[in-house]
Amino acid sequence: MDHRIGHRKRLRERFLESDHSKFSDYELIELILQLAQPRKDVKPLAKGLLSHFKRFGAVIGAEAGELAKIKGIGTTSITVLKLIHESLCRLLQEDLLDKPLLNSGEKVIAYCRSRMAYLSKEQFRILFLNKKNVLIKDEVQQTGTIDQAVIYPREVIQRSLDLGASAIILIHNHPSGNSMPSQADISITYQIRDIANMMNIALHDHIIVSTKGFFSMKEHNII
């Protein structure tokens, strides 16, 4: 028997029969890649991906275009990795459904970081809430460049009115890894807050996420 076939079989069996949490990050990535490349020794590729992106979350959270730059990664492997990532995002999103989000701050952060932290461009997302602060809609409003996403307060408020939202939470990412808000971030937040108040829409928070953490304007008494 080809030693590579034996290795793949043993790895799968060990995963099924043992504590999954004891598997190393590269072993998990190797198992994922085996689904896409069942006849190839993907251990070196798994280690290479982890070396390049540094973290497990960064590997599965990387955009398809970034993954495609890695030698040995094809369309099928990218599809499998992105399926894993989307599944994770949806599991985290389910934790936000049918409950007041003001009592779920950590879960909101976890979901938004999974969705946005590893994007190469800034993305501006809005969580629209009803009178009970339950999620109505989770929507990307704008996608911009590596350091800027243009935000139009009028469009934010109009979309809130269209959905009948009573409150909103703003989220955007900083691809640089620094989650501290810029003066422009704070200024646009104040503009949206002031217009929203006139329309009886509450702005609960503006959260900035990155690969290294997050920043809540509410927690830092900016809004």
N, C-alpha and C positions, 0 to 999 in steps of 0.2 A: 504493500500500500504506500502511495506517495506520502511522505512525512507531512506535507502540507495539509492533505486531506485529514490525516489523523489529528493534527493540531487543531484544525477547525472543528472537528467532531468533538474533541475533548473540551474545547473552550465552550461550545454550546451546552454540552452536558453539565459542565461545572457551573455554568450560569443558572441552568434550570434546577440544579440540585443543591445550590448553596445560597448563602445570604448575598443578594444582589449588591448590597451596599458595600461589600468588601472588594468588589471589582474595581480595578484602577480605571482612570479616565480613558487611557489609551485602549484598554481591553474592551470597554463599552463601544468606543468608536470603531474598533476592529470588528466587533460583532455586527454593528450597523452596516459597515462597508461590505461584510460578507453577504448581506442580503442583495447587494447590488452587483458584487463581483464574486460569485460563489466558487469559482475555479482558480482564483488568484490568491497568492499570499499577500494579504492586505495589512499585515502587522507593521511593516516599514512605513506604509502610507499613513496608517493611523497615528504612528509616532511622529511622522512628519507634519501632519495636520496640527497635532497638539503643540509641537515645537513652534510652528508658524503662528498660530492664533493664541497660544499661551494657556487658554482655558477651555474646558469642555463646552461651557455655555457659548463661548465665542465661536467654536467650531460649528455647532448646530445653528447658531444665530447669525452666522455670516451670510451675507447676500450671495445669491447664485453667481453673480459676476466675479466676486472675490474668490469663491471656491473654485471657479473654472480656471483661475490662474495657477492652481496647484497641479503639478505634473502627476498624472495617474488618476485624476478625478474627471469622470465623464458625466454625461447627462443623467444616467441612471443613478449614480452615486449622489449627485447633487439632489436629485428628486427624493431619494430616500432620506437624506439629511434634512431637507426642508419639510418633509412629511413629519419627521420626528419633532422638529421645531414647532410646526403649526399645531401638532397634537398637544404639545406642552402649553402653548399659548391658550388653546381652547380650554384645557383643564383649569388653568389659572383664571380664565375669563368666567368660567362657570361659578367660581367662588364669589363673583361679584353680582350674580343674578339674584333677583327677588329678595334683596335685603338692603337696608339703608347703608349707603357707601360711607357715610361719615363714621360708622362704627367698624369700618374695614380698611383703615388707612394702609396697613402693612400689605394687605392683599392687593390693593390698588397699585402700590409701588411695585410689587412683585410682577403683576401682570404687565404694567407699562414698561418695566425694564426688559422683560422677556420679549416684548413686541418691538422695542425701539432702541435699546441700548447699543446694539451692535450695527446699527445702520450707518452707512457712509455719508449720508446727507441728513440735514436737519428735517425733521418731520413734526408737524403740529397736529395734535390729536385733541379731541374734545369728548368728554363724557357728559352726556345730557341726562339730567335727573328730573323725576317728577316731584310732586309736593311732599312725598314721603322720603325723598332722596334715594329712591330706587332707580336703577339704571334704565333709561328708555332706549338710548342709542349710544354706541361707541363708534366714533367716526374720525377718519383722517381729514383734516381741513386743508392742509397745504403740505407740499414737499418742496424743499428748496435746494440749497447748495451745501457744501461741506460746513459752512459756518453761518448760514442764515436761511430762515424760512419766512417769507413775507406773510404777515398776518394782517387781515383787514377786519377791524372791529365791527364794521357794519355787516359783513358776511357772517361773522360769529353770532351776532344778535339775531339776524334774520333767520338763520338756521335754527336757532333756539326757539324763536316764535313759531316757525313752521312745524316744529316737533312738539310744541306745547310744553317745553321744558320750563320748570320753575327754578332750576339751579344748574350750574355747569362747573366742571373741573377741567382746567386747561393742562395739557401735558406737552412738552416737547423735549427733544433729545439734543445733547451736545456731542457730536462725533469726536471732539478733541479729548474727551474723557474728563474734562473739568465741568462739574455740574453747577458751579457758581453762576448766578444770573448776571448778565451784562446790564448796563444802564438801559439799553434799548429793550431788553426783556422786561425790566421793571416798568418802563414807561408805557409799553403797549398793554401791560397788565392793568395799569391804572386807567387807561383809556377804555378798555373793555369793561372793567368794573364799574366805572362811572356811567357808561351808557346802559349797562345791564341793570343797574340800580333804578334808573329812570323807567325801565320797562318791567320792574318788579321781578327781575331775574337775579338770583344770588350767585355770586362768584365765590365758590367755597375755597378754591386753592388753584395755584399755578405751580405745577411740579416739573422740575427739570431732571431728566434721567441721563445717565452715562454709564460707561463700562465700569467706572470706579465708584459709583454711588448715586445719590440723588439729592435734590434740594427742594424743600417745600417752602414756598413763600408764606404760607399760613403759619407754619411752625416757627418761622423766623420773624413773625409779626410785620411782614412787609405789606400784607393785605389783611 
